[in-house]
Amino acid sequence: MINWFPGHMNKTLKQMQQDSKLCDCFIYVLDARCPKSCINPEFVRVIKGKTIIFVLNKADLVTVEDVNRFKKQFAIDGNVCLGLNAIQTNSAKIILTEINKLFADRLNINAQKQANFLIRAMILGVPNSGKSTITNNLCGKVRAVTGNKAGVTRNKQWLRVGSVEIMDTPGVLLPNFEDETLAYNLAIVGSVKDEVVNLVDVACVLINKLASINKQILVSKYGVVYNGNTQELDGKQTLEILTQIGKKRGCVVRGGEVDLERAAKVLLTDFRAGKLGKICLEQ
């Protein structure tokens, strides 16, 4: 079972709960490839019934149909759900537009009284979901530290954009992964550090998922040949397929043996970069 909950995450949760008293709304960043897996029950105490703007980030890596499907699921109870690709310049401005709509009355009062009350929003989510990239996109400058791996942001940061003040926070995972599917989904998209998981196991789970979605994905990309019963792959079959991928991509060591960990890294890197197509892990 995957389990990664560094000490700073527990500290972050407690700090977020305190800081949430200052916030008017929350920008909840979800990876569009597995948004339901990105929901952290621990955030319930932080949000405390306030308005949430769900952001399906990396929406370019899934289909429009997937984005629309999840929008319907998350845009309930007065909350908003948006799909975007935070790497695209100014794409996150729609978040500010939604905040201005949600708090239009307060902004009008501010304008009439020439007051300067700020609307405060906290960005939260699991590691590597794109929180800091969204913050930088909103600000128009690189103000938050970003990286294509889990656990880059370690401290809270308040940043002002017009009449909105945004707090970027470190990514927080669940203290315990009771749902194995959820845990592997987060590991596949890189929200759990590669260094703390068995990459071969994670790659084999991904192979099974890809085969169940469309077997041609692995055939067209790596020339994979399926052997035996392909309705549901067993552990032996997934390892065999990973071996084929390793041979195709040159992950061979002395003696002709395939380095399965290197092959796993190749597969996961290709998936995360969108090189296998627009794929959502949650069907």
Secondary structure, DSSP 8 states (H G I E B T S, - for coil): ------HHHHHHHHHHHHHGGG-SEEEEEEETTSGGGG--GGGHHHHTT-EEEEEEESGGGS-HHHHHHHHHHHS-TT-EEEEE-TTSTTTTHHHHHHHHHHTHHHHHHHHHHT----EEEEEEESTTSSHHHHHHHHHTS--S---SSTT---S-EEEEETTEEEEE------SS---HHHHHHHHHHTSS-GGGS-HHHHHHHHHHHHHHH-THHHHHHH-----S--SS--HHHHHHHHHHHHHHTT-B-TTS-B-HHHHHHHHHHHHHTTTT-S--S--
